[in-house]
Amino acid sequence: MENYWNIFVEGYQSYGAYLWREITFQVEPFWKNYFWMLIAISAFFFGLELLRPWRLEQPRFRKDFWLDFFYMFFNFFLFSLIIYNASSDVVVNLFNDGIEALTGFDLQASNPMRNWPLWGILLTGFVLRDFIQWWVHRLLHKSPKLWEFHKVHHSVEQMGFAAHLRYHWMENVVYRTIEYLPLALLGIGLHDFFLIHIFTLAWGHYNHANWHPSTHLTGAVTFGLLALLISSTGADLAWYWDLSIALGGAGFGALVMAPYMKFLFNSPDMHIWHHSYELPEERHTGVNFGLTLAIWDYLFKTDYLPHDGRDIRLGFPGVEEFPHGFVEQNLHGLGKH
């Protein structure tokens, strides 16, 4: 028991110290500084919303912009510092120790990915995590109790990049508990998650942004970034080789993958229907559950794109009476409904 208490305390101390190093620019390289990457990515998409908005009638500083801005930092940093990070370390160790005590099999020590290259671990972690999140997202819509928590995210009535991170704190518990155990037991550590987080964070902002690029541009940026990330986690190459690989990936994405982007990856015109106020009766529990990848929706027949959906009404029946403040929203779902 004392060992688990030490893991709990060390988890808090380690995360708190790391977060402080991020804030004070002590983490290098820059793309591993999650705090400032969140700000940089958010500023990038906000700039695109200002320069080329998709929904022209929507204010630049849309309804609840500052509320969602606070949600970004609460859900990604403060909640982890206050509650989640240290507790998750304890749960993973308890689970692994329990399996070892019952069967004599050490899941983490026997992990086949231990000797994989980093890019292979990250790619596997990304696909597996996205698949798990797709099923969890469906569960949030199917379960009446969990839907009450998920209503916080669907209370967005004007869409913008920061709406990505407006969600009830219980979603952190549900998502992270279900996704973190299998990934952690496969040996994908917290620091490995940072590159996955950066990519999925950017894609989540893109899905919710008031911006709508062509599939050629989306393909170029997506595969350019993927090529750069794979290159940067492999051999230590000169910067011009990394740049060349990134440009090659961008060309491949723009010229070859553009026609397939809407089937592979989620997009603003697909995700907007997930937030639609009105849905067909036979799909009343939701559509387009993909977070980063769209392929799960096409595989499991939950895709729905009747038209581009630019100006559809957002929210859910009853959103007019839903709480508008941060505290009230995060207490919602804890009582009887």
RAGI-V789309 format. One record per residue. SS is DSSP state (hx for helix, st for strand, lp for the rest). PSI is psi in degrees with one decimal (none if undefined). Layout:
ss	psi
SS	PSI
SS	PSI
This chain:
ss	psi
lp	-39.6
hx	-35.1
hx	-42.0
hx	-35.5
hx	-40.0
hx	-39.8
hx	-41.5
hx	-49.9
hx	-45.2
hx	-33.7
hx	-45.4
hx	-48.0
hx	-43.2
hx	-46.5
hx	-42.9
hx	-43.0
hx	-39.9
hx	-42.9
hx	-40.5
hx	-39.4
hx	-36.6
hx	-49.7
hx	-37.2
lp	20.1
lp	33.6
lp	2.1
lp	124.2
lp	151.4
lp	172.9
hx	-37.5
hx	-3.9
hx	2.8
lp	94.4
hx	-36.1
hx	-52.3
hx	-23.9
hx	-37.6
hx	-44.5
hx	-44.1
hx	-44.8
hx	-40.8
hx	-43.5
hx	-37.6
hx	-50.1
hx	-32.2
hx	-38.4
hx	-41.2
hx	-38.5
hx	-36.2
hx	-39.2
hx	-38.7
lp	71.3
lp	146.3
lp	-48.5
lp	99.5
lp	-27.3
lp	-9.4
lp	135.9
lp	149.9
lp	-48.1
lp	87.9
lp	173.4
lp	131.4
lp	22.8
hx	-49.1
hx	-30.4
hx	-46.9
hx	-32.7
hx	-41.0
hx	-40.3
hx	-37.7
hx	-48.6
hx	-34.8
hx	-51.3
hx	-29.6
hx	-19.8
hx	-56.6
hx	-43.3
hx	-41.1
hx	-39.9
hx	-40.5
hx	-41.5
hx	-53.1
hx	-47.1
hx	-53.1
hx	-38.4
hx	-39.6
hx	-36.4
hx	-41.9
hx	-44.7
hx	-44.1
hx	-44.2
hx	-38.6
hx	-44.0
hx	-48.2
hx	-41.8
hx	-35.8
hx	-44.3
hx	-41.8
hx	-38.9
hx	-36.9
hx	-35.8
hx	-15.8
lp	9.0
lp	122.8
lp	106.1
lp	-45.5
lp	-41.4
lp	-26.8
lp	8.0
lp	122.3
hx	-14.0
hx	-1.4
hx	-32.4
hx	11.1
lp	154.1
lp	154.2
hx	-39.2
hx	-33.9
hx	-39.9
hx	-44.4
hx	-42.6
hx	-44.4
hx	-43.7
hx	-40.8
hx	-50.3
hx	-44.7
hx	-43.8
hx	-42.4
hx	-37.7
hx	-44.2
hx	-43.9
hx	-33.3
hx	-45.0
hx	-38.5
hx	-41.1
hx	-42.4
hx	-40.5
hx	-38.6
hx	-29.2
hx	-31.9
hx	-38.5
lp	120.5
hx	-37.9
hx	-47.3
hx	-29.9
hx	-34.1
hx	-36.7
hx	-42.8
hx	-17.5
hx	-29.1
hx	-46.1
hx	-36.8
hx	1.3
lp	-3.5
lp	125.0
lp	-15.4
lp	123.0
lp	138.8
lp	170.2
hx	-40.7
hx	-15.3
hx	-21.9
hx	-40.0
hx	14.5
lp	104.2
lp	155.0
lp	144.8
hx	-25.3
hx	-24.8
hx	-34.9
hx	-44.1
hx	-47.6
hx	-53.1
hx	-52.1
hx	-36.2
hx	-44.8
hx	-36.5
hx	-31.5
hx	-38.6
hx	-54.6
hx	-35.6
hx	-43.3
hx	-38.5
hx	-20.6
lp	-5.2
lp	10.6
lp	103.1
lp	176.1
hx	-41.1
hx	-29.7
hx	-31.7
hx	-23.8
hx	-45.3
hx	-40.2
hx	-44.1
hx	-44.3
hx	-44.9
hx	-47.6
hx	-31.0
hx	-47.6
hx	-40.1
hx	-36.7
hx	-41.1
hx	-43.0
hx	-44.1
hx	-33.5
hx	-8.2
lp	150.7
lp	67.1
lp	148.7
lp	89.2
lp	172.0
lp	160.6
hx	-26.3
hx	-44.7
hx	-43.6
hx	-42.8
hx	-42.0
hx	-48.4
hx	-44.0
hx	-53.9
hx	-23.4
hx	-44.8
hx	-42.4
hx	-42.9
hx	-40.1
hx	-42.3
hx	-42.9
hx	-42.1
hx	-42.6
hx	-20.0
lp	0.2
lp	-133.4
lp	152.8
lp	90.0
lp	159.2
lp	155.7
hx	-34.3
hx	-25.8
hx	-41.5
hx	-43.1
hx	-41.9
hx	-41.9
hx	-41.2
hx	-42.6
hx	-37.2
hx	-42.6
hx	-39.3
hx	-42.3
hx	-41.4
hx	-43.4
hx	-40.7
hx	-39.3
hx	-32.4
hx	-44.3
hx	-11.5
hx	-45.2
hx	-18.5
hx	-2.7
hx	-41.2
hx	-20.2
hx	-23.2
hx	-44.6
st	148.0
lp	160.3
lp	163.6
hx	-40.9
hx	-20.7
hx	-44.8
hx	-25.1
hx	-32.6
hx	-24.4
hx	-28.5
lp	9.9
st	138.0
lp	-39.2
lp	130.2
lp	156.2
lp	146.0
hx	-39.5
hx	-8.0
hx	34.5
lp	-18.2
lp	2.1
lp	162.3
lp	165.7
lp	65.6
lp	-6.3
lp	141.3
lp	-60.4
lp	-49.9
st	141.8
lp	-12.8
hx	-31.5
hx	-39.0
hx	-39.8
hx	-36.7
hx	-39.5
lp	14.9
lp	40.0
lp	13.1
lp	148.9
lp	107.6
lp	75.6
lp	-33.2
lp	-174.4
lp	-20.0
lp	18.1
lp	-42.4
lp	21.4
lp	157.9
lp	139.9
st	156.8
lp	-144.5
lp	157.0
lp	121.1
lp	-2.1
hx	-23.7
hx	-32.2
hx	0.8
lp	144.9
lp	144.2
lp	-16.6
lp	156.4
hx	-49.3
hx	-46.6
hx	-39.8
hx	-37.4
hx	-5.3
hx	-15.2
lp	139.5
lp	-10.9
lp	-18.7
lp	-159.6
lp	144.0
lp	none
